[in-house]
Amino acid sequence: ITAFRDVPVDGVVFGVLTAEGAVDTKAMQRLMAAAAPLPVTFHRAIDMSCCLLTALETCITLGVANVLTSGGESTAEKGAAVLKQLVEKSAGRIAVMAGCGVNASNVAKIVQQSGVQQVHLSGRIEQDSGMIWRNAAVAMGAADA
């Protein structure tokens, strides 16, 4: 994390849960101290937490700037109602960012139904490049993750 802090980036994204599904406050405090002064986004680990609303409050208490979440569902579109609850509970104290399955065809619906002001989307499409020669050591897109 300190390597990222020492280069010109605008923030970092991470999230840690306990085995019981709660936000691991001790681990988060250590990581956030290492990341300071960069703003932190708690990633979709929050969707695996035992209680999203409690996890949100813990993130707020820790000073997390944003949470990236699908509302505890397989996609943000399916989780729009819970995203709305998170936005309402956050009351401007933390940004709730909808993510997972957000695309051009559903982003307006998700924003309208949930009230989120930030979204994380994947703008990729699979398209063969038509190249004949390929570098077998390099994969592009999801295969390289």
C-alpha positions as CSV (number, residue, x, y, z in Angstrom):
1,I,0.0,0.0,0.0
2,T,2.8,2.4,0.7
3,A,4.1,1.9,-2.8
4,F,0.8,3.1,-4.1
5,R,0.7,6.0,-1.7
6,D,4.1,7.2,-2.9
7,V,3.1,7.5,-6.6
8,P,0.5,9.9,-7.8
9,V,-2.7,8.0,-7.4
10,D,-6.0,9.4,-6.2
11,G,-6.9,6.6,-3.8
12,V,-6.8,2.9,-3.0
13,V,-9.4,0.1,-2.9
14,F,-9.3,-2.7,-0.4
15,G,-11.5,-4.4,2.2
16,V,-11.0,-6.9,5.0
17,L,-13.6,-9.1,6.8
18,T,-13.3,-11.3,9.8
19,A,-14.1,-15.0,9.5
20,E,-17.5,-14.1,11.1
21,G,-18.3,-11.7,8.2
22,A,-17.8,-8.4,10.0
23,V,-15.5,-5.6,8.9
24,D,-12.1,-6.4,10.4
25,T,-11.5,-3.0,12.1
26,K,-8.0,-3.7,13.3
27,A,-6.8,-4.8,9.9
28,M,-8.6,-1.9,8.2
29,Q,-7.0,0.6,10.6
30,R,-3.5,-0.8,9.9
31,L,-4.1,-0.7,6.1
32,M,-5.7,2.8,6.2
33,A,-2.8,4.1,8.3
34,A,-0.4,2.8,5.6
35,A,-2.5,4.4,2.9
36,A,-2.9,7.8,4.5
37,P,-3.5,10.4,3.3
38,L,-5.1,8.6,0.3
39,P,-8.9,8.1,0.4
40,V,-9.9,4.4,0.8
41,T,-12.7,2.6,-1.0
42,F,-14.0,-0.6,0.7
43,H,-14.5,-3.0,-2.1
44,R,-17.1,-5.6,-2.7
45,A,-16.0,-7.7,0.2
46,I,-18.8,-5.7,1.9
47,D,-21.3,-7.8,-0.1
48,M,-19.9,-10.9,1.7
49,S,-20.5,-9.3,5.2
50,C,-23.0,-10.8,7.6
51,C,-24.9,-7.4,7.8
52,L,-24.4,-4.8,5.1
53,L,-25.9,-2.0,7.2
54,T,-23.6,-2.7,10.1
55,A,-20.6,-3.0,7.8
56,L,-21.5,0.3,6.3
57,E,-21.6,2.0,9.7
58,T,-18.2,0.4,10.5
59,C,-16.7,1.8,7.3
60,I,-18.1,5.2,8.2
61,T,-16.6,5.0,11.7
62,L,-13.2,4.0,10.2
63,G,-13.2,7.0,7.8
64,V,-13.6,5.0,4.6
65,A,-14.5,7.4,1.8
66,N,-16.5,5.0,-0.5
67,V,-18.0,1.6,-0.5
68,L,-18.2,-0.5,-3.7
69,T,-21.2,-2.8,-3.5
70,S,-23.9,-4.7,-5.4
71,G,-26.2,-4.4,-2.5
72,G,-25.4,-7.9,-1.4
73,E,-26.7,-9.4,-4.6
74,S,-25.2,-11.0,-7.6
75,T,-25.5,-7.7,-9.6
76,A,-26.2,-4.1,-8.6
77,E,-29.4,-4.2,-10.6
78,K,-30.7,-7.0,-8.4
79,G,-29.4,-5.2,-5.3
80,A,-30.9,-1.8,-6.2
81,A,-33.4,-1.8,-3.2
82,V,-30.6,-2.6,-0.7
83,L,-28.3,0.0,-2.4
84,K,-31.1,2.5,-1.8
85,Q,-31.1,1.5,1.9
86,L,-27.4,2.0,2.0
87,V,-27.5,5.4,0.4
88,E,-30.2,6.5,2.8
89,K,-28.4,5.2,5.8
90,S,-25.1,6.8,4.7
91,A,-26.8,10.2,4.8
92,G,-23.8,11.7,2.9
93,R,-21.3,10.4,5.3
94,I,-19.8,8.0,2.8
95,A,-20.3,7.5,-0.9
96,V,-22.1,4.3,-2.0
97,M,-20.9,3.2,-5.4
98,A,-22.9,0.6,-7.2
99,G,-20.9,-2.1,-8.9
100,C,-21.2,-5.5,-10.5
101,G,-23.0,-5.9,-13.8
102,V,-23.5,-2.2,-14.3
103,N,-23.5,-1.4,-18.0
104,A,-24.9,1.0,-20.5
105,S,-28.3,-0.8,-20.7
106,N,-29.0,-0.7,-16.9
107,V,-27.0,2.2,-15.4
108,A,-29.9,4.7,-15.6
109,K,-32.3,2.2,-13.9
110,I,-29.8,1.4,-11.1
111,V,-29.1,5.1,-10.4
112,Q,-32.8,5.9,-10.5
113,Q,-33.9,3.0,-8.2
114,S,-31.0,3.3,-5.7
115,G,-30.1,6.9,-5.6
116,V,-26.4,6.2,-5.9
117,Q,-24.3,9.0,-7.4
118,Q,-21.3,6.8,-8.3
119,V,-21.1,3.6,-10.3
120,H,-18.3,1.2,-11.2
121,L,-18.8,-0.4,-14.6
122,S,-17.0,-2.7,-17.0
123,G,-17.0,-1.2,-20.4
124,R,-15.6,-4.2,-22.2
125,I,-16.9,-6.3,-25.0
126,E,-15.3,-9.4,-26.5
127,Q,-14.2,-8.7,-30.0
128,D,-11.7,-10.7,-32.0
129,S,-8.9,-8.3,-33.2
130,G,-8.4,-10.1,-36.4
131,M,-4.7,-10.4,-35.7
132,I,-3.0,-13.5,-37.2
133,W,0.1,-13.4,-35.0
134,R,-0.6,-13.6,-31.2
135,N,1.8,-13.2,-28.3
136,A,1.0,-16.4,-26.3
137,A,2.6,-14.8,-23.2
138,V,0.1,-12.0,-23.0
139,A,-3.7,-12.4,-22.4
140,M,-6.1,-9.4,-22.8
141,G,-9.3,-8.9,-20.8
142,A,-10.6,-11.1,-18.1
143,A,-8.3,-14.0,-18.9
144,D,-5.3,-12.0,-17.5
145,A,-6.9,-11.3,-14.1
